[in-house]
Structures are given as C-alpha cells and as structure tokens.
Amino acid sequence: MKPNISSQMLKGILQGVMLMILFKKPDYGYGISKQINRYGLDDIPKGTIYPLLTMMEKRGLVEGKMQPSAEGPDRKYYFITSDGIVVKQQFIKEWQFLESAVNQLIDEGTIDENKRND
C-alpha cells in the first residue's frame, strides 16, 4: 500500500523532480506528468505542473519552445537551462543531506524502540 504523502511535502520537491526529468530529455507538460506518475507520484494534481513550469520558466530554469506534434497541435516542450542544471544539482545535494539526516533519526528511533521493548 502506497503511503499518502502530504501535498505540502510533494510541492516542496516537485520542482527538483521536474528538473531531473527534464535533464534526461525535454518534454511537454502532460509528458512530464506521465513520467512523474511512472515514479509512483501519481497523486500530484495535473493543475500543479503547469503553473510550476511557468514559474520555472520565469526564473530561467527551463525554456519552453513550441514544437510540432505527430499526434495533433503543436506542443510546448520544456528544456532545462544551465541555471536549471545548477538548481537540479543543488536540489540533489540538499535531498541527500535531508535523506541522511532523516534516516539517521529513524534508525536511532528504531534502536530506542527496541531497547524499550527489551
């Protein structure tokens, strides 16, 4: 059973996740959404992705370009910029630090729990 991750927590990491996805290859909004779903983050409202892409574009982290689509009208594809790559790398470092700190707390809590049960 998948845990119910709070929307606040997801919003805090969504930009970093999207930058990592776009670092692999440019994509359009719905394509990014499908990739996010592939990683099990399917509780993210689709209406969250487009405003975040717009904000990221205004900050210079991604660049949007209209491109023809074989399946219908032109689509706006997003490309990560050099600033976006820097922010992605910073996100990864911050995530790894937080992951380590939280895992340490969890491990210590488990040890304390086991001592209490002895």
C-alpha positions as CSV (number, residue, x, y, z in Angstrom):
1,M,0.0,0.0,0.0
2,K,1.4,3.4,-1.0
3,P,1.6,6.0,1.7
4,N,-0.4,9.2,1.4
5,I,2.3,11.8,1.0
6,S,1.2,15.3,2.1
7,S,0.7,17.7,-0.7
8,Q,2.9,20.3,1.0
9,M,5.8,17.8,1.1
10,L,5.3,17.0,-2.6
11,K,5.1,20.6,-3.7
12,G,8.4,21.2,-1.9
13,I,10.2,18.6,-4.0
14,L,8.3,18.7,-7.3
15,Q,10.5,21.4,-8.9
16,G,13.6,19.2,-8.2
17,V,11.8,16.2,-9.6
18,M,10.8,18.0,-12.7
19,L,14.3,19.4,-13.3
20,M,15.7,15.8,-13.0
21,I,13.1,14.6,-15.6
22,L,13.9,17.4,-18.0
23,F,17.6,16.9,-17.6
24,K,17.1,13.4,-19.1
25,K,15.2,14.8,-22.1
26,P,12.9,17.8,-23.0
27,D,9.2,17.1,-22.6
28,Y,5.8,18.8,-22.6
29,G,3.6,19.3,-19.6
30,Y,1.5,16.1,-20.0
31,G,4.6,14.1,-20.8
32,I,6.3,15.3,-17.6
33,S,3.1,14.4,-15.7
34,K,3.2,10.8,-17.1
35,Q,6.9,10.5,-16.2
36,I,6.2,11.7,-12.6
37,N,3.4,9.1,-12.4
38,R,5.9,6.4,-13.6
39,Y,7.9,7.0,-10.4
40,G,4.8,6.5,-8.2
41,L,4.0,10.1,-7.6
42,D,0.6,9.9,-9.2
43,D,-1.2,11.9,-6.5
44,I,0.0,15.2,-7.9
45,P,-2.8,17.2,-9.4
46,K,-2.2,17.9,-13.1
47,G,-3.1,21.6,-12.4
48,T,0.0,21.8,-10.3
49,I,2.5,21.1,-13.0
50,Y,1.7,23.9,-15.5
51,P,1.9,26.8,-13.0
52,L,5.2,25.3,-11.7
53,L,6.6,25.1,-15.3
54,T,5.5,28.7,-15.9
55,M,7.3,29.8,-12.6
56,M,10.4,27.8,-13.5
57,E,10.4,29.4,-17.0
58,K,10.2,32.9,-15.5
59,R,13.1,32.0,-13.2
60,G,15.2,30.9,-16.1
61,L,15.4,27.2,-15.0
62,V,13.6,25.9,-18.1
63,E,13.0,27.3,-21.6
64,G,9.7,26.5,-23.4
65,K,9.6,26.1,-27.2
66,M,6.7,25.2,-29.4
67,Q,7.3,22.1,-31.5
68,P,5.2,20.2,-33.9
69,S,3.5,17.1,-32.7
70,A,2.6,14.0,-34.8
71,E,-0.4,13.5,-32.6
72,G,-2.1,16.8,-33.0
73,P,-1.4,20.5,-32.4
74,D,2.0,21.9,-31.6
75,R,3.1,21.3,-28.0
76,K,5.3,23.4,-25.8
77,Y,8.4,21.4,-24.9
78,Y,10.5,22.4,-21.9
79,F,14.3,22.3,-22.0
80,I,16.4,22.6,-18.9
81,T,18.7,25.6,-18.9
82,S,22.2,25.9,-17.4
83,D,20.7,27.7,-14.4
84,G,18.2,24.8,-14.2
85,I,21.1,22.3,-14.1
86,V,22.7,24.2,-11.2
87,V,19.4,24.2,-9.3
88,K,18.9,20.5,-10.0
89,Q,22.4,19.7,-8.7
90,Q,21.7,21.8,-5.6
91,F,18.4,20.0,-5.1
92,I,20.1,16.6,-5.2
93,K,22.7,17.7,-2.6
94,E,20.0,19.1,-0.3
95,W,17.9,15.9,-0.8
96,Q,20.8,13.7,0.0
97,F,21.6,15.7,3.2
98,L,18.0,15.6,4.3
99,E,17.7,11.9,3.5
100,S,20.7,11.1,5.5
101,A,19.6,13.2,8.5
102,V,16.0,11.7,8.5
103,N,17.3,8.2,8.0
104,Q,19.6,8.6,11.0
105,L,16.7,9.9,13.1
106,I,14.6,6.9,12.0
107,D,17.4,4.4,12.7
108,E,18.0,5.9,16.2
109,G,14.3,5.8,16.9
110,T,14.2,2.2,15.9
111,I,17.1,1.4,18.2
112,D,15.4,3.3,21.1
113,E,12.2,1.5,20.4
114,N,13.9,-1.9,20.5
115,K,15.6,-1.0,23.8
116,R,12.2,-0.1,25.3
117,N,10.7,-3.4,24.2
118,D,13.6,-5.4,25.9
